[in-house]
Amino acid sequence: MNTTDNAPIDDGSSADLVSVTELQNQLNDLLKQLSPERLQVLADFAAYLANAESETATQELLAIPGLLERVKQNQATPKAEYTSWRTLRSDV
């Protein structure tokens, strides 16, 4: 956890942003009180939670019909077949 990065996650709701910032500050204060052993337990639990969120997001992506096949097809496309975005949109 990067304690210097206290930027809240922007989900569009200012009330939620205040809540997230308050939670981050509360966690930072509590972290200072924990023993190294308890910090390790907390780090392991945080890694577990992050992995669970990542796994949920992965399952959501895999549930999109045909997405994996399209990604594999795009990865197999030779770079010579790509078109530069500059030639598609010269005004960008």
All heavy atoms as an XYZ file, in Angstrom:
710
protein
N       0.840     -1.183      0.000
C       0.000      0.000      0.000
C       0.873      1.228      0.000
O       1.782      1.359      0.795
C      -0.888     -0.019      1.241
C      -1.834      1.142      1.268
S      -3.090      0.870      2.498
C      -2.797      2.284      3.516
N       0.611      2.142     -0.876
C       1.383      3.362     -0.986
C       0.725      4.427     -0.124
O      -0.319      4.952     -0.455
C       1.449      3.801     -2.454
C       2.343      4.988     -2.662
O       2.794      5.617     -1.693
N       2.612      5.301     -3.897
N       1.361      4.774      0.990
C       0.748      5.715      1.909
C       0.856      7.143      1.433
O       0.186      8.017      1.941
C       1.380      5.595      3.309
O       2.775      5.829      3.196
C       1.094      4.236      3.908
N       1.708      7.410      0.430
C       1.826      8.767     -0.092
C       0.755      9.074     -1.112
O       0.525     10.209     -1.452
C       3.209      9.005     -0.723
O       3.382      8.082     -1.786
C       4.308      8.857      0.313
N       0.081      8.048     -1.615
C      -0.958      8.241     -2.613
C      -2.307      8.172     -1.927
O      -2.904      7.131     -1.807
C      -0.852      7.163     -3.701
C      -1.863      7.373     -4.800
O      -2.498      8.435     -4.868
O      -2.019      6.447     -5.602
N      -2.798      9.323     -1.473
C      -4.061      9.367     -0.760
C      -5.200      9.830     -1.645
O      -6.245     10.210     -1.143
C      -3.959     10.301      0.460
C      -3.078      9.701      1.528
O      -3.032      8.494      1.688
N      -2.377     10.547      2.247
N      -5.015      9.797     -2.956
C      -6.067     10.236     -3.867
C      -7.219      9.250     -3.809
O      -7.025      8.058     -3.969
C      -5.528     10.332     -5.291
N      -8.421      9.754     -3.565
C      -9.569      8.855     -3.518
C      -9.929      8.352     -4.901
O      -9.616      8.972     -5.901
C     -10.684      9.731     -2.944
C     -10.267     11.133     -3.235
C      -8.763     11.134     -3.266
N     -10.604      7.237     -4.927
C     -11.080      6.680     -6.186
C     -12.256      7.521     -6.648
O     -13.185      7.767     -5.895
C     -11.494      5.213     -6.001
C     -10.289      4.386     -5.563
C     -12.103      4.650     -7.270
C     -10.645      2.989     -5.129
N     -12.207      7.978     -7.889
C     -13.250      8.847     -8.416
C     -14.351      8.001     -9.026
O     -14.202      7.455    -10.105
C     -12.671      9.793     -9.463
C     -13.704     10.778     -9.975
O     -14.818     10.828     -9.418
O     -13.391     11.501    -10.932
N     -15.453      7.879     -8.302
C     -16.591      7.146     -8.842
C     -17.744      8.074     -9.160
O     -18.854      7.640     -9.430
C     -17.037      6.038     -7.893
C     -17.577      6.578     -6.581
O     -17.568      7.809     -6.389
O     -18.016      5.769     -5.745
N     -17.490      9.391     -9.094
C     -18.491     10.354     -9.494
C     -19.304     10.941     -8.369
O     -20.005     11.916     -8.562
N     -19.246     10.389     -7.193
C     -20.053     10.891     -6.092
C     -19.152     11.568     -5.070
O     -18.299     10.943     -4.469
C     -20.814      9.736     -5.436
O     -21.407     10.186     -4.244
N     -19.360     12.878     -4.850
C     -18.505     13.608     -3.920
C     -18.705     13.122     -2.491
O     -17.763     13.117     -1.702
C     -18.754     15.115     -4.020
O     -20.104     15.402     -3.706
N     -19.907     12.686     -2.131
C     -20.136     12.151     -0.786
C     -19.327     10.877     -0.584
O     -18.756     10.658      0.484
C     -21.616     11.885     -0.566
N     -19.279     10.027     -1.618
C     -18.483      8.805     -1.528
C     -17.001      9.125     -1.472
O     -16.245      8.427     -0.800
C     -18.770      7.889     -2.711
C     -20.159      7.258     -2.631
O     -20.748      7.250     -1.536
O     -20.644      6.784     -3.673
N     -16.570     10.174     -2.186
C     -15.157     10.548     -2.179
C     -14.725     10.966     -0.788
O     -13.641     10.613     -0.336
C     -14.894     11.675     -3.174
C     -15.077     11.311     -4.646
C     -14.820     12.525     -5.514
C     -14.163     10.187     -5.037
N     -15.551     11.720     -0.100
C     -15.228     12.130      1.259
C     -15.130     10.897      2.144
O     -14.214     10.757      2.947
C     -16.281     13.127      1.797
C     -16.072     13.396      3.268
C     -16.228     14.419      1.004
N     -16.050      9.979      1.971
C     -16.047      8.756      2.752
C     -14.783      7.937      2.499
O     -14.178      7.418      3.429
C     -17.292      7.932      2.418
O     -17.284      6.716      3.118
N     -14.376      7.820      1.239
C     -13.166      7.073      0.894
C     -11.940      7.748      1.505
O     -11.083      7.086      2.081
C     -13.018      6.932     -0.643
C     -11.644      6.411     -1.019
C     -14.109      6.035     -1.197
N     -11.872      9.051      1.403
C     -10.741      9.784      1.981
C     -10.697      9.592      3.491
O      -9.625      9.375      4.059
C     -10.845     11.281      1.642
O     -10.847     11.419      0.225
C      -9.682     12.060      2.217
N     -11.849      9.657      4.132
C     -11.898      9.442      5.580
C     -11.446      8.035      5.943
O     -10.705      7.840      6.908
C     -13.309      9.702      6.111
C     -13.695     11.165      6.110
C     -15.154     11.391      6.480
O     -15.872     10.410      6.760
O     -15.566     12.560      6.487
N     -11.885      7.055      5.180
C     -11.478      5.674      5.431
C      -9.970      5.500      5.249
O      -9.315      4.813      6.032
C     -12.236      4.716      4.521
C     -13.694      4.470      4.878
C     -14.376      3.670      3.777
C     -13.802      3.762      6.213
N      -9.420      6.104      4.201
C      -7.982      6.011      3.972
C      -7.207      6.639      5.124
O      -6.213      6.075      5.584
C      -7.608      6.677      2.643
C      -8.076      5.896      1.434
C      -7.832      6.636      0.134
O      -7.738      7.859      0.099
N      -7.762      5.886     -0.955
N      -7.658      7.781      5.587
C      -6.990      8.435      6.716
C      -7.094      7.582      7.977
O      -6.124      7.449      8.735
C      -7.579      9.824      6.964
C      -7.209     10.804      5.874
O      -6.201     10.645      5.181
N      -8.038     11.820      5.683
N      -8.258      7.011      8.216
C      -8.446      6.150      9.383
C      -7.522      4.941      9.308
O      -6.883      4.569     10.296
C      -9.909      5.707      9.462
C     -10.223      4.855     10.673
C     -11.682      4.409     10.688
O     -12.441      4.694      9.770
N     -12.068      3.714     11.737
N      -7.443      4.323      8.123
C      -6.551      3.175      7.950
C      -5.095      3.562      8.171
O      -4.342      2.818      8.814
C      -6.729      2.567      6.559
C      -7.954      1.685      6.384
C      -8.136      1.333      4.912
C      -7.840      0.440      7.227
N      -4.684      4.696      7.639
C      -3.301      5.143      7.832
C      -2.986      5.329      9.309
O      -1.907      4.954      9.777
C      -3.035      6.431      7.059
C      -2.856      6.181      5.584
O      -2.383      5.128      5.175
N      -3.241      7.142      4.770
N      -3.930      5.902     10.064
C      -3.726      6.079     11.499
C      -3.618      4.733     12.213
O      -2.768      4.545     13.084
C      -4.860      6.906     12.115
C      -4.856      8.351     11.648
O      -3.801      8.823     11.162
O      -5.914      9.004     11.744
N      -4.474      3.795     11.832
C      -4.450      2.476     12.466
C      -3.198      1.683     12.105
O      -2.673      0.926     12.933
C      -5.705      1.692     12.081
C      -7.011      2.232     12.660
C      -8.207      1.555     12.012
C      -7.036      2.075     14.171
N      -2.710      1.852     10.886
C      -1.498      1.140     10.462
C      -0.318      1.456     11.367
O       0.503      0.585     11.660
C      -1.143      1.502      9.017
C      -2.015      0.907      7.929
C      -1.629      1.475      6.575
C      -1.932     -0.598      7.925
N      -0.237      2.684     11.819
C       0.875      3.115     12.669
C       0.851      2.422     14.031
O       1.874      2.372     14.706
C       0.832      4.635     12.849
C       1.043      5.386     11.559
C       0.806      6.875     11.743
C       0.839      7.571     10.390
N       0.432      8.964     10.481
N      -0.283      1.870     14.410
C      -0.421      1.239     15.719
C      -0.164     -0.266     15.686
O      -0.076     -0.891     16.739
C      -1.834      1.487     16.271
C      -2.169      2.946     16.448
C      -3.617      3.151     16.858
O      -4.198      2.304     17.514
N      -4.192      4.273     16.452
N      -0.053     -0.850     14.504
C       0.071     -2.301     14.387
C       1.511     -2.780     14.493
O       2.440     -2.116     14.038
C      -0.513     -2.772     13.058
C      -2.017     -2.579     12.875
C      -2.429     -3.032     11.487
C      -2.794     -3.324     13.950
N       1.670     -3.962     15.078
C       2.979     -4.608     15.149
C       3.350     -5.106     13.754
O       2.475     -5.264     12.890
C       2.928     -5.785     16.125
O       2.113     -6.819     15.577
N       4.640     -5.380     13.524
C       5.044     -5.908     12.212
C       4.303     -7.198     11.850
O       3.948     -7.396     10.681
C       6.543     -6.169     12.369
C       6.969     -5.199     13.433
C       5.805     -5.105     14.372
N       4.039     -8.046     12.829
C       3.330     -9.300     12.555
C       1.898     -9.022     12.090
O       1.400     -9.642     11.153
C       3.308    -10.191     13.803
C       4.669    -10.688     14.226
C       5.470     -9.665     15.039
O       4.892     -8.660     15.518
O       6.690     -9.873     15.174
N       1.224     -8.093     12.758
C      -0.140     -7.752     12.376
C      -0.168     -7.032     11.026
O      -1.099     -7.198     10.244
C      -0.805     -6.874     13.447
C      -0.966     -7.550     14.782
C      -2.021     -8.629     14.693
N      -2.099     -9.364     15.937
C      -3.213     -9.624     16.578
N      -4.359     -9.227     16.090
N      -3.185    -10.298     17.691
N       0.868     -6.233     10.743
C       0.961     -5.582      9.436
C       1.048     -6.622      8.322
O       0.445     -6.462      7.257
C       2.161     -4.637      9.375
C       1.994     -3.286     10.038
C       3.333     -2.548     10.061
C       0.937     -2.453      9.340
N       1.798     -7.697      8.581
C       1.927     -8.761      7.580
C       0.581     -9.435      7.343
O       0.197     -9.713      6.204
C       2.966     -9.795      8.004
C       3.203    -10.878      6.968
C       3.686    -10.317      5.645
O       4.686     -9.629      5.595
N       2.978    -10.617      4.569
N      -0.159     -9.690      8.433
C      -1.486    -10.292      8.301
C      -2.389     -9.379      7.481
O      -3.105     -9.817      6.580
C      -2.104    -10.575      9.696
C      -3.564    -10.979      9.568
C      -1.308    -11.649     10.417
N      -2.343     -8.092      7.783
C      -3.168     -7.130      7.055
C      -2.764     -7.052      5.581
O      -3.616     -6.992      4.698
C      -3.066     -5.750      7.705
C      -3.933     -4.659      7.095
C      -5.409     -5.040      7.133
C      -3.703     -3.346      7.807
N      -1.464     -7.067      5.316
C      -0.988     -7.032      3.928
C      -1.460     -8.268      3.170
O      -1.884     -8.172      2.003
C       0.531     -6.923      3.895
N      -1.406     -9.424      3.819
C      -1.886    -10.649      3.181
C      -3.379    -10.571      2.892
O      -3.839    -10.976      1.825
C      -1.593    -11.862      4.069
C      -0.109    -12.174      4.169
O       0.673    -11.673      3.343
O       0.265    -12.920      5.101
N      -4.137    -10.042      3.846
C      -5.584     -9.927      3.656
C      -5.906     -8.926      2.542
O      -6.781     -9.169      1.713
C      -6.267     -9.518      4.963
C      -7.762     -9.470      4.861
C      -8.499    -10.607      4.591
C      -8.436     -8.273      5.011
C      -9.890    -10.570      4.483
C      -9.816     -8.214      4.908
C     -10.540     -9.371      4.645
N      -5.182     -7.806      2.509
C      -5.403     -6.812      1.457
C      -5.080     -7.416      0.089
O      -5.803     -7.168     -0.890
C      -4.554     -5.565      1.716
N      -4.018     -8.217      0.008
C      -3.679     -8.877     -1.257
C      -4.787     -9.845     -1.659
O      -5.149     -9.934     -2.843
C      -2.348     -9.610     -1.117
N      -5.344    -10.554     -0.687
C      -6.460    -11.464     -0.959
C      -7.661    -10.699     -1.514
O      -8.282    -11.111     -2.496
C      -6.845    -12.209      0.322
C      -8.195    -12.869      0.240
C      -8.369    -14.071     -0.448
C      -9.313    -12.279      0.830
C      -9.621    -14.662     -0.539
C     -10.566    -12.868      0.739
C     -10.716    -14.059      0.061
O     -11.952    -14.633     -0.037
N      -8.006     -9.566     -0.880
C      -9.136     -8.767     -1.343
C      -8.904     -8.217     -2.749
O      -9.803     -8.230     -3.588
C      -9.409     -7.613     -0.367
C      -9.972     -7.996      0.991
C     -10.093     -6.752      1.871
C     -11.304     -8.701      0.861
N      -7.694     -7.727     -3.006
C      -7.374     -7.197     -4.327
C      -7.469     -8.303     -5.373
O      -7.991     -8.081     -6.480
C      -5.983     -6.571     -4.319
N      -6.989     -9.489     -5.031
C      -7.057    -10.618     -5.956
C      -8.504    -11.009     -6.221
O      -8.874    -11.318     -7.358
C      -6.275    -11.809     -5.406
C      -6.211    -12.949     -6.393
O      -5.910    -12.752     -7.560
N      -6.506    -14.145     -5.931
N      -9.336    -10.978     -5.184
C     -10.749    -11.318     -5.352
C     -11.432    -10.320     -6.278
O     -12.241    -10.709     -7.135
C     -11.443    -11.357     -3.994
N     -11.134     -9.031     -6.138
C     -11.716     -8.027     -7.033
C     -11.237     -8.237     -8.461
O     -12.006     -8.125     -9.406
C     -11.371     -6.612     -6.556
C     -12.199     -6.175     -5.389
C     -12.062     -4.694     -5.088
O     -11.507     -3.947     -5.914
O     -12.521     -4.291     -4.018
N      -9.956     -8.536     -8.605
C      -9.398     -8.769     -9.934
C     -10.046     -9.991    -10.577
O     -10.370     -9.986    -11.767
C      -7.886     -8.959     -9.823
O      -7.337     -9.289    -11.072
N     -10.239    -11.034     -9.787
C     -10.854    -12.255    -10.301
C     -12.299    -11.986    -10.737
O     -12.741    -12.475    -11.776
C     -10.822    -13.357     -9.240
C     -11.401    -14.680     -9.690
C     -10.648    -15.332    -10.834
O      -9.458    -15.076    -11.008
O     -11.289    -16.106    -11.576
N     -13.020    -11.184     -9.968
C     -14.395    -10.833    -10.327
C     -14.418    -10.080    -11.650
O     -15.238    -10.369    -12.528
C     -15.043     -9.984     -9.213
O     -15.053    -10.746     -8.011
C     -16.453     -9.584     -9.569
N     -13.499     -9.127    -11.804
C     -13.432     -8.364    -13.049
C     -13.084     -9.282    -14.220
O     -13.650     -9.160    -15.318
C     -12.410     -7.242    -12.926
N     -12.176    -10.224    -13.994
C     -11.799    -11.165    -15.045
C     -12.997    -12.013    -15.456
O     -13.241    -12.223    -16.653
C     -10.650    -12.075    -14.569
O      -9.521    -11.263    -14.263
C     -10.270    -13.103    -15.622
N     -13.755    -12.494    -14.474
C     -14.930    -13.308    -14.786
C     -15.973    -12.506    -15.559
O     -16.630    -13.043    -16.458
C     -15.527    -13.889    -13.499
C     -14.642    -14.925    -12.832
C     -14.245    -16.063    -13.763
O     -15.062    -16.571    -14.535
N     -12.989    -16.457    -13.723
N     -16.115    -11.218    -15.225
C     -17.052    -10.373    -15.965
C     -16.622    -10.242    -17.417
O     -17.452    -10.288    -18.334
C     -17.138     -8.993    -15.321
C     -17.883     -8.979    -14.000
C     -17.869     -7.612    -13.335
O     -17.507     -6.616    -13.992
O     -18.221     -7.544    -12.148
N     -15.317    -10.075    -17.646
C     -14.821     -9.971    -19.021
C     -14.992    -11.288    -19.777
O     -15.387    -11.298    -20.947
C     -13.354     -9.546    -19.029
C     -13.070     -8.114    -18.615
C     -11.567     -7.878    -18.500
C     -13.695     -7.134    -19.589
N     -14.700    -12.390    -19.102
C     -14.833    -13.689    -19.759
C     -16.284    -14.026    -20.077
O     -16.547    -14.838    -20.975
C     -14.215    -14.788    -18.880
C     -12.693    -14.751    -18.769
C     -12.212    -15.790    -17.775
C     -12.036    -14.951    -20.130
N     -17.214    -13.406    -19.387
C     -18.636    -13.652    -19.638
C     -19.130    -12.951    -20.906
O     -20.217    -13.255    -21.382
C     -19.465    -13.195    -18.436
N     -18.335    -12.034    -21.454
C     -18.726    -11.349    -22.688
C     -18.539    -12.324    -23.846
O     -17.419    -12.775    -24.099
C     -17.881    -10.073    -22.904
C     -18.115     -9.096    -21.759
C     -18.206     -9.442    -24.249
C     -17.175     -7.898    -21.761
N     -19.609    -12.661    -24.550
C     -19.525    -13.656    -25.622
C     -18.518    -13.242    -26.704
O     -18.582    -12.140    -27.226
C     -20.947    -13.700    -26.201
C     -21.818    -13.125    -25.133
C     -20.973    -12.146    -24.390
N     -17.582    -14.139    -26.999
C     -16.645    -13.930    -28.095
C     -15.474    -13.012    -27.792
O     -14.602    -12.831    -28.647
N     -15.405    -12.431    -26.595
C     -14.335    -11.480    -26.300
C     -12.959    -12.132    -26.350
O     -12.042    -11.608    -26.977
C     -14.545    -10.815    -24.935
C     -13.465     -9.818    -24.533
C     -13.437     -8.627    -25.492
C     -13.671     -9.340    -23.107
N     -12.810    -13.288    -25.709
C     -11.515    -13.958    -25.676
C     -11.050    -14.312    -27.089
O      -9.874    -14.121    -27.426
C     -11.581    -15.207    -24.798
C     -10.265    -15.908    -24.519
C      -9.251    -14.942    -23.893
C     -10.479    -17.102    -23.610
N     -11.963    -14.770    -27.923
C     -11.602    -15.121    -29.297
C     -11.154    -13.884    -30.076
O     -10.199    -13.934    -30.851
C     -12.775    -15.790    -30.012
C     -13.103    -17.183    -29.500
C     -13.846    -17.184    -28.161
O     -14.428    -16.144    -27.785
O     -13.817    -18.228    -27.487
N     -11.845    -12.749    -29.877
C     -11.456    -11.515    -30.573
C     -10.093    -11.028    -30.118
O      -9.283    -10.568    -30.932
C     -12.501    -10.427    -30.347
C     -13.782    -10.674    -31.120
C     -14.748     -9.553    -30.952
N     -15.152     -9.514    -29.535
C     -16.198     -8.874    -29.059
N     -16.951     -8.171    -29.855
N     -16.499     -8.912    -27.776
N      -9.806    -11.148    -28.824
C      -8.491    -10.737    -28.314
C      -7.404    -11.614    -28.924
O      -6.370    -11.119    -29.377
C      -8.463    -10.789    -26.770
C      -7.036    -10.626    -26.253
C      -9.369     -9.718    -26.181
N      -7.637    -12.917    -28.938
C      -6.653    -13.837    -29.525
C      -6.448    -13.534    -31.002
O      -5.320    -13.554    -31.503
C      -7.098    -15.285    -29.337
C      -6.960    -15.773    -27.916
C      -7.428    -17.204    -27.787
C      -7.320    -17.685    -26.356
N      -7.798    -19.069    -26.191
N      -7.534    -13.241    -31.723
C      -7.429    -12.922    -33.146
C      -6.631    -11.638    -33.342
O      -5.787    -11.558    -34.234
C      -8.823    -12.774    -33.750
C      -8.805    -12.454    -35.225
C     -10.212    -12.255    -35.781
O     -11.184    -12.281    -35.039
N     -10.287    -12.057    -37.084
N      -6.889    -10.634    -32.513
C      -6.157     -9.375    -32.631
C      -4.680     -9.554    -32.309
O      -3.828     -8.925    -32.927
C      -6.769     -8.301    -31.733
C      -8.100     -7.820    -32.255
O      -8.413     -7.986    -33.424
N      -8.891     -7.236    -31.384
N      -4.369    -10.415    -31.351
C      -2.967    -10.666    -31.019
C      -2.259    -11.383    -32.160
O      -1.061    -11.214    -32.353
C      -2.857    -11.496    -29.734
C      -3.208    -10.715    -28.492
C      -3.188    -11.568    -27.237
O      -3.285    -12.791    -27.293
N      -3.076    -10.913    -26.097
N      -2.996    -12.183    -32.921
C      -2.407    -12.930    -34.031
C      -2.282    -12.096    -35.299
O      -1.613    -12.501    -36.245
C      -3.247    -14.179    -34.318
N      -2.895    -10.917    -35.327
C      -2.843    -10.066    -36.513
C      -1.445     -9.475    -36.661
O      -0.934     -8.854    -35.734
C      -3.871     -8.917    -36.403
O      -5.161     -9.472    -36.218
C      -3.848     -8.042    -37.641
N      -0.807     -9.675    -37.818
C       0.530     -9.101    -38.024
C       0.482     -7.575    -37.947
O      -0.471     -6.945    -38.413
C       0.907     -9.556    -39.441
C      -0.022    -10.680    -39.754
C      -1.265    -10.453    -38.951
N       1.491     -6.992    -37.354
C       1.541     -5.540    -37.180
C       1.515     -4.815    -38.521
O       1.064     -3.684    -38.605
C       2.770     -5.145    -36.378
C       2.761     -5.710    -34.980
C       3.231     -4.697    -33.991
C       3.343     -5.311    -32.621
N       2.201     -5.169    -31.793
N       1.957     -5.461    -39.577
C       1.942     -4.839    -40.902
C       0.516     -4.558    -41.366
O       0.294     -3.697    -42.216
C       2.656     -5.737    -41.906
N      -0.447     -5.248    -40.807
C      -1.842     -5.044    -41.199
C      -2.517     -3.930    -40.416
O      -3.660     -3.586    -40.689
C      -2.630     -6.343    -41.025
C      -2.199     -7.432    -41.983
C      -3.047     -8.678    -41.850
O      -4.207     -8.587    -41.406
O      -2.542     -9.755    -42.194
N      -1.830     -3.368    -39.425
C      -2.405     -2.270    -38.645
C      -2.344     -0.981    -39.456
O      -1.496     -0.786    -40.306
C      -1.630     -2.047    -37.346
C      -1.776     -3.145    -36.323
C      -0.839     -3.291    -35.318
C      -2.832     -4.034    -36.337
C      -0.954     -4.282    -34.357
C      -2.960     -5.025    -35.390
C      -2.024     -5.144    -34.407
O      -2.147     -6.118    -33.472
N      -3.255     -0.073    -39.177
C      -3.273      1.231    -39.807
C      -2.971      2.273    -38.749
O      -3.550      2.249    -37.662
C      -4.655      1.516    -40.428
O      -4.958      0.484    -41.357
C      -4.672      2.862    -41.118
N      -2.073      3.177    -39.054
C      -1.723      4.232    -38.112
C      -2.923      5.125    -37.863
O      -3.618      5.531    -38.791
C      -0.566      5.067    -38.659
O      -0.378      6.218    -37.856
N      -3.166      5.453    -36.625
C      -4.292      6.333    -36.294
C      -4.099      7.714    -36.903
O      -5.050      8.417    -37.188
C      -4.499      6.425    -34.785
C      -3.350      7.058    -34.051
C      -2.257      6.442    -33.523
C      -3.176      8.455    -33.760
N      -1.429      7.338    -32.939
C      -1.961      8.589    -33.060
C      -3.913      9.596    -34.035
C      -1.479      9.822    -32.640
C      -3.427     10.801    -33.604
C      -2.226     10.910    -32.912
N      -2.852      8.092    -37.146
C      -2.591      9.399    -37.744
C      -3.128      9.485    -39.177
O      -3.566     10.525    -39.618
C      -1.100      9.709    -37.738
C      -0.559     10.072    -36.364
C       0.930     10.363    -36.470
N       1.732     10.808    -35.391
C       1.561     10.743    -34.096
N       0.513     10.229    -33.626
N       2.423     11.173    -33.225
N      -3.098      8.356    -39.892
C      -3.623      8.367    -41.251
C      -5.150      8.270    -41.253
O      -5.791      8.691    -42.219
C      -3.042      7.216    -42.096
O      -3.401      5.974    -41.486
C      -1.533      7.331    -42.216
N      -5.701      7.729    -40.193
C      -7.156      7.661    -40.105
C      -7.769      8.992    -39.702
O      -8.820      9.384    -40.187
C      -7.577      6.579    -39.085
C      -7.194      5.162    -39.433
C      -7.537      4.241    -38.271
C      -7.887      4.707    -40.692
N      -7.082      9.681    -38.768
C      -7.585     10.959    -38.256
C      -6.446     11.960    -38.281
O      -5.689     12.067    -37.327
C      -8.087     10.802    -36.818
C      -9.298      9.940    -36.597
C     -10.606     10.623    -36.950
N     -10.757     11.956    -36.434
C     -11.363     12.287    -35.318
N     -11.892     11.357    -34.558
N     -11.474     13.533    -34.963
N      -6.331     12.706    -39.330
C      -5.256     13.689    -39.414
C      -5.511     14.918    -38.557
O      -4.603     15.698    -38.299
C      -5.059     14.114    -40.873
O      -6.250     14.726    -41.355
N      -6.753     15.092    -38.083
C      -7.085     16.258    -37.273
C      -6.840     16.037    -35.781
O      -7.107     16.926    -34.970
C      -8.542     16.666    -37.492
C      -9.519     15.587    -37.081
O      -9.178     14.391    -37.220
O     -10.616     15.938    -36.621
N      -6.341     14.892    -35.411
C      -6.121     14.581    -33.993
C      -4.732     14.958    -33.576
O      -3.776     14.751    -34.205
C      -6.371     13.084    -33.718
C      -6.110     12.772    -32.246
C      -7.775     12.710    -34.085
